[in-house]
Each structure stands twice: as C-alpha cells, then as structure tokens.
Amino acid sequence: MNVANPGKGRKGLSRIVHAMACSAAGLSAAFKGERAFRQEVLLAVVLAPLAFWVALDWRELALLMGSLLIVLIVELLNSGIEAAIDRISFEQHELSRRAKDMGSAAVLMALVLCGLTWGLALWARFA
C-alpha cells in the first residue's frame, strides 16, 4: 500500500467505483465552474445528434463524434492546469502564464480540428 496516498491501495470493484465517483465530481466541477466547458457541452449536445444525419458512414460518424469529445477532453485538461496553477498562487509568474497559455492553445487546436472535421464532412455530404 502506498503510504503517501492511501487511495492508491484500492483494488478491484472498489477502485473502479472510487474512480467513477472522482470522474463524476470532476465533470460536475467543470460544468459548474467553467463557462467554456458549459459552452462546449452545449455545442456537443447540439452537434452530436446532427452527426448521425451528416455522416455518410460509421467512420465519418466516429470522426465527428470523436472531434466533439476531443474538445471536451482538452477543455477538462486545460481547466485542470488552470486550477493547479491557481492553487499554487495567483501571483503573476512567467511560467504560470505560459502553462495557462499553452492549455488555452491546446483548446484552440482541438476546436480547429473539430471545425475542420465537421467542415469536411459537410462538404462531402453536400458537394
């Protein structure tokens, strides 16, 4: 058992249940505390059903749905980075600014990927 972190000693079903509870808490915290996450969830809620109509086959459907999930995943990671930096200090520091800016850039890249994926799928559907 890991003395530094007693939660690491969980095994089997207890570990899975604990991990699911932590994941649910993280999703809830992001939804309640992060406006960008709420906006991206709204985008996914609107676009996910449309993906079934836009996609010409299961591969396109997977790409469309996957691109939406990637945006949400990257936003969660960015929010985690921001929370950890803010936990350490609100003091202005070059490394803190760089970490937050890089997290933001990752979200932008995920949104660009999503936009390109949807744009190409729509092009294929209507061209």
TORDOGU-178286 format. One record per residue (C-alpha): y, z, x; chain. Coordinates in steps of 0.5 Angstrom, whole numbers. Each point is the difference from the previous one (the first is absolute). Example, Ala and Ser with C-alpha at 12.3 -4.5 7.8 and 13.67 -1.06 7.14 Angstrom:
REM TORDOGU-178286
+-------+-------+-------+------+
|     y |     z |     x | unit |
+-------+-------+-------+------+
|    -9 |    16 |    25 |    A |
|     7 |    -2 |     2 |    A |
+-------+-------+-------+------+
REM end
This chain:
REM TORDOGU-178286
+-------+-------+-------+------+
|     y |     z |     x | unit |
+-------+-------+-------+------+
|     0 |     0 |     0 |    A |
|     7 |    -2 |     2 |    A |
|     4 |     7 |     1 |    A |
|     6 |    -4 |     1 |    A |
|    -1 |    -3 |    -7 |    A |
|    -5 |     4 |    -5 |    A |
|     1 |    -6 |    -5 |    A |
|    -4 |    -4 |     5 |    A |
|    -6 |     3 |    -1 |    A |
|    -1 |    -2 |    -7 |    A |
|    -7 |    -4 |    -1 |    A |
|    -3 |    -5 |    -5 |    A |
|     3 |     0 |    -7 |    A |
|     5 |     6 |     1 |    A |
|     3 |    -4 |     6 |    A |
|     1 |    -6 |    -5 |    A |
|     3 |     4 |    -6 |    A |
|     5 |     3 |     5 |    A |
|     2 |    -7 |     3 |    A |
|     0 |    -3 |    -7 |    A |
|     5 |     6 |    -2 |    A |
|     4 |    -1 |     6 |    A |
|     1 |    -7 |    -1 |    A |
|     2 |     1 |    -7 |    A |
|     5 |     5 |     2 |    A |
|     3 |    -5 |     5 |    A |
|     0 |    -5 |    -5 |    A |
|     4 |     5 |    -5 |    A |
|     5 |     2 |     5 |    A |
|     1 |    -7 |     2 |    A |
|     1 |    -2 |    -7 |    A |
|     5 |     6 |    -2 |    A |
|     4 |     0 |     7 |    A |
|     0 |    -7 |     2 |    A |
|     4 |    -5 |    -4 |    A |
|    -2 |    -6 |     4 |    A |
|    -7 |     2 |    -2 |    A |
|     1 |     0 |    -7 |    A |
|     3 |    -7 |     0 |    A |
|    -5 |    -3 |     4 |    A |
|    -5 |     3 |    -5 |    A |
|     4 |    -3 |    -6 |    A |
|    -1 |    -6 |     4 |    A |
|    -7 |     0 |     1 |    A |
|    -1 |     2 |    -8 |    A |
|     3 |    -6 |    -2 |    A |
|    -3 |    -5 |     5 |    A |
|    -7 |     3 |     0 |    A |
|    -1 |    -3 |    -7 |    A |
|     3 |    -6 |     2 |    A |
|    -4 |    -1 |     6 |    A |
|    -6 |    -2 |    -5 |    A |
|     4 |    -6 |    -3 |    A |
|     3 |    -2 |     6 |    A |
|    -6 |     0 |     5 |    A |
|    -5 |    -6 |     0 |    A |
|    -6 |     3 |     2 |    A |
|    -2 |     7 |     3 |    A |
|     2 |    -1 |     7 |    A |
|     7 |    -1 |    -3 |    A |
|     0 |     6 |    -4 |    A |
|    -2 |     4 |     5 |    A |
|     5 |    -2 |     5 |    A |
|     5 |     1 |    -6 |    A |
|    -2 |     7 |    -2 |    A |
|    -1 |     2 |     8 |    A |
|     7 |    -2 |     1 |    A |
|     2 |     5 |    -5 |    A |
|    -4 |     5 |     3 |    A |
|     2 |    -1 |     7 |    A |
|     8 |     1 |    -2 |    A |
|    -2 |     7 |    -4 |    A |
|    -4 |     2 |     6 |    A |
|     5 |    -2 |     5 |    A |
|     5 |     4 |    -4 |    A |
|    -4 |     6 |     0 |    A |
|    -1 |     0 |     7 |    A |
|     8 |    -1 |     1 |    A |
|     1 |     6 |    -4 |    A |
|    -5 |     4 |     4 |    A |
|     4 |    -2 |     6 |    A |
|     7 |     2 |    -3 |    A |
|    -3 |     7 |    -3 |    A |
|    -3 |     1 |     7 |    A |
|     7 |    -1 |     4 |    A |
|     4 |     3 |    -5 |    A |
|    -5 |     6 |     0 |    A |
|     2 |     1 |     8 |    A |
|     7 |    -1 |    -1 |    A |
|     6 |    -3 |    -4 |    A |
|     4 |    -1 |     7 |    A |
|     2 |    -7 |     2 |    A |
|    -5 |    -2 |     5 |    A |
|    -1 |    -7 |     3 |    A |
|    -8 |     1 |     0 |    A |
|     0 |     2 |    -7 |    A |
|     5 |    -5 |    -2 |    A |
|    -5 |    -5 |     3 |    A |
|    -6 |     2 |    -3 |    A |
|     3 |     0 |    -7 |    A |
|     3 |    -7 |     1 |    A |
|    -7 |    -2 |     2 |    A |
|    -3 |     3 |    -6 |    A |
|     5 |    -4 |    -4 |    A |
|    -1 |    -6 |     4 |    A |
|    -8 |     0 |    -2 |    A |
|     2 |     1 |    -7 |    A |
|     4 |    -6 |     0 |    A |
|    -5 |    -4 |     4 |    A |
|    -5 |     2 |    -6 |    A |
|     5 |    -3 |    -5 |    A |
|     1 |    -6 |     3 |    A |
|    -8 |    -1 |     1 |    A |
|     0 |     2 |    -8 |    A |
|     5 |    -5 |    -1 |    A |
|    -3 |    -6 |     4 |    A |
|    -7 |     1 |    -3 |    A |
|     3 |     0 |    -7 |    A |
|     4 |    -6 |     1 |    A |
|    -5 |    -4 |     3 |    A |
|    -5 |     2 |    -6 |    A |
|     5 |    -2 |    -5 |    A |
|     2 |    -7 |     4 |    A |
|    -8 |    -1 |     0 |    A |
|     0 |     2 |    -8 |    A |
|     6 |    -5 |    -2 |    A |
|     0 |    -5 |     5 |    A |
+-------+-------+-------+------+
REM end
